[in-house]
Amino acid sequence: MRTRFVNGTQVDCTGERPCGIVTEAGLISVDTLSPCDVTVDLNGCVLMPALVDMHCHLRDPGWPQKETLETGLRAAAAGGFGTVCAMANTSPVMDNAAAVVSNVRRAESLELCRLIQAAAAGRELKDAEPTDYAELSSVTPVVSNDGQTIFSDTFMERLLAASERHGFMVSTHCMPEAEIISRDITLSKRVGGRLHVGHISLAESARLIRDAKRQGVNITCEVMPHHLFGWDDAYRVNPPMRTRKDALALIDAIRDGTVDCLATDHAPHTEEDKANGAAGISNFDHALAMLWQVFRENKISLSTLSRLASKNPARLLGQNCGALERGMRADLIVFDPDARWEIRRDAMLSRSHNTPFEGRQVCGRVIKTFIGGKLVYDNGAFV
């Protein structure tokens, strides 16, 4: 089926222009002249590549009371995500290829957004016994003990060396943040590898990564919406929300290219978990609106947001999406950048409604989500 998008603007990492996109057989078409079966009227809205989330937690298998693949991927699709990368801290832990493949196939059967399942760097997420990196690199592009810091220098050095050998990305959890980032940069200088620093939150972290990039270290990093949208807040997330000065430093790091990606760290918990001190925030439902609110306030373009939230993470994960280019997967969203709304816990689609931002005003709403050219979410309803 051929679909044409009209009467709006297309925005991606290359900029914005009047919309002239046609999709066919799940891809952005090279043939924009032949007749189409369906015309989608954008009604003045923006057509963008769907977002690609480098970092989330879906709790499945293991904790269906927190989230399931279905509830999480529904929330993600409604939030504008076409692909999400889930961390390995499930029960049982995703520390073998069979478990990784099984979760991906389960996600495929739901026909929502796409799942990339990260694998654990160590058995049971510990930095003692390594997993089978050669085997895992054949089924996932990401290896991570996220949720647990790798404190063993020897384990981390061998992990980075394996990533150099097998081509996977090492996504890190760094607490204490700046200290572990500095250690990992030193190890990367020694053995190489593909180092990706998860959820940076401090001005000092941005400085360390900026300097490392200038020295030629192969390092990338991500920032989360709550570390830009909130500060000086005791709500329990890991790493914590920092000061206003740190948030502004992260915005500067976005401007100067230090930050490579915007991710969510969507980490659902039950109300009881949160009351007992569990760290985590549910971000799928309103991540894009939070980010766009911050970007608009700081006069950063929607095109830049698309580069950081779609193109760059797609490239790092080896995905053929993230830009409005011919031959790329037609994972697309229709986005109203001027819609104003209020974050409400009772309207969230994630099974977990944990957020400190109840009642906060945000800007920008996802109207439709297409995965492989197929309409999945349409203005509040799933197709």
Rosetta blueprint (number, residue, H / E / L):
1 M L
2 R E
3 T E
4 R E
5 F E
6 V E
7 N L
8 G L
9 T E
10 Q E
11 V E
12 D E
13 C L
14 T L
15 G E
16 E E
17 R E
18 P E
19 C L
20 G L
21 I L
22 V E
23 T E
24 E E
25 A L
26 G L
27 L E
28 I E
29 S L
30 V L
31 D L
32 T L
33 L L
34 S L
35 P L
36 C L
37 D L
38 V E
39 T E
40 V E
41 D E
42 L L
43 N L
44 G L
45 C L
46 V E
47 L E
48 M E
49 P E
50 A L
51 L E
52 V E
53 D E
54 M E
55 H E
56 C E
57 H L
58 L L
59 R L
60 D L
61 P L
62 G L
63 W L
64 P L
65 Q L
66 K L
67 E L
68 T L
69 L H
70 E H
71 T H
72 G H
73 L H
74 R H
75 A H
76 A H
77 A H
78 A H
79 G L
80 G L
81 F E
82 G E
83 T E
84 V E
85 C E
86 A E
87 M L
88 A L
89 N L
90 T L
91 S L
92 P L
93 V L
94 M L
95 D L
96 N L
97 A H
98 A H
99 A H
100 V H
101 V H
102 S H
103 N H
104 V H
105 R H
106 R H
107 A H
108 E H
109 S H
110 L H
111 E L
112 L L
113 C L
114 R E
115 L E
116 I E
117 Q E
118 A L
119 A E
120 A L
121 A L
122 G E
123 R H
124 E H
125 L H
126 K L
127 D L
128 A L
129 E L
130 P E
131 T L
132 D L
133 Y H
134 A H
135 E H
136 L H
137 S L
138 S L
139 V L
140 T L
141 P L
142 V E
143 V E
144 S E
145 N L
146 D L
147 G L
148 Q L
149 T L
150 I L
151 F L
152 S L
153 D H
154 T H
155 F H
156 M H
157 E H
158 R H
159 L H
160 L H
161 A H
162 A H
163 S H
164 E H
165 R H
166 H H
167 G L
168 F L
169 M E
170 V E
171 S E
172 T E
173 H L
174 C L
175 M L
176 P L
177 E H
178 A H
179 E H
180 I H
181 I H
182 S H
183 R H
184 D H
185 I H
186 T H
187 L H
188 S H
189 K H
190 R H
191 V H
192 G L
193 G L
194 R L
195 L E
196 H E
197 V E
198 G L
199 H L
200 I L
201 S L
202 L L
203 A H
204 E H
205 S H
206 A H
207 R H
208 L H
209 I H
210 R H
211 D H
212 A H
213 K H
214 R H
215 Q L
216 G L
217 V L
218 N L
219 I E
220 T E
221 C E
222 E E
223 V E
224 M L
225 P H
226 H H
227 H H
228 L H
229 F H
230 G L
231 W L
232 D L
233 D L
234 A L
235 Y L
236 R L
237 V L
238 N L
239 P L
240 P L
241 M L
242 R L
243 T L
244 R H
245 K H
246 D H
247 A H
248 L H
249 A H
250 L H
251 I H
252 D H
253 A H
254 I H
255 R H
256 D L
257 G L
258 T L
259 V L
260 D L
261 C E
262 L E
263 A L
264 T L
265 D L
266 H E
267 A L
268 P L
269 H L
270 T L
271 E H
272 E H
273 D H
274 K H
275 A H
276 N L
277 G L
278 A L
279 A L
280 G L
281 I E
282 S L
283 N L
284 F L
285 D L
286 H L
287 A H
288 L H
289 A H
290 M H
291 L H
292 W H
293 Q H
294 V H
295 F H
296 R H
297 E H
298 N L
299 K L
300 I L
301 S L
302 L H
303 S H
304 T H
305 L H
306 S H
307 R H
308 L H
309 A H
310 S H
311 K H
312 N H
313 P H
314 A H
315 R H
316 L H
317 L L
318 G L
319 Q L
320 N L
321 C L
322 G L
323 A L
324 L L
325 E L
326 R L
327 G L
328 M L
329 R E
330 A L
331 D L
332 L E
333 I E
334 V E
335 F E
336 D E
337 P E
338 D E
339 A E
340 R E
341 W E
342 E E
343 I L
344 R L
345 R H
346 D H
347 A H
348 M L
349 L L
350 S L
351 R L
352 S L
353 H L
354 N L
355 T L
356 P L
357 F L
358 E L
359 G L
360 R L
361 Q E
362 V E
363 C E
364 G E
365 R E
366 V E
367 I E
368 K E
369 T E
370 F E
371 I E
372 G L
373 G L
374 K E
375 L E
376 V E
377 Y E
378 D E
379 N L
380 G L
381 A E
382 F E
383 V L
